[in-house]
Amino acid sequence: MSFSELQIDFDIETRIANYPCDHSILRVEGATIYAQDIISHLNKKGYLCHILEDKYAPKQ
């Protein structure tokens, strides 16, 4: 499976207080993102993957 049309980035060592310890953050950008396809692919490779709720609140 290829996701070449997507911009994918992740943090494997950055600890963010809002996220559980020892978790990596995978960011995916693109015109069309099929999240379930990405999650399924990662699960088949032995990784546990969840969508994080976007809790970003822009400053007013």
N, C-alpha and C positions, 0 to 999 in steps of 0.2 A: 504494500500500500504506500502511496506517495502523497505527500502534502506539500509539494514543491511550490504551490501558488500561495502558501501561507508564510507569514513572518512569525517564527517561533523563537522564543527566548525563555530562559529559566534561570533561577537563582538556586544554587545548590548549597551554598554556605552561609547565606545571609539569614540571620535570624530576625524575624519581624514579630514584635510583641503580640500582634493580633492573631497570629497563626500558631497552630500547635507545634511544639518542639519537634525537630528532626523531619520536618516536611519541606519539600521543594515546591517552588511556585513556578508553574508553566504558564507563560503568556502566549496567546495565539491571536494574531491579527490577520485580517484578510477581508475580501469583499463578501465571501460566503464561507461560514465556518459550520461544519457539521460536527458539533461537540460529541455526539454519541459515537460517531465513527472514530474520533481520536481516543475517546475513553476506552472503547472496545479494543482498539489496536494496542494501547498501553497495557490494558488488563491481560491480553493474550501474551504479552511479553513479560508478565510477572509483576507489573507495577500496579499499585492501587491508586486510582485516580478519581477525584471528585471535582465538581464545579464549586468554586467558592462564591458565596454571595457577595455582590459588589456593595461594600459599605462606604464607599467614597462619598463624601459630602463636600461639595465645593464651598469655599469661603464666600460669604456674602458681603 
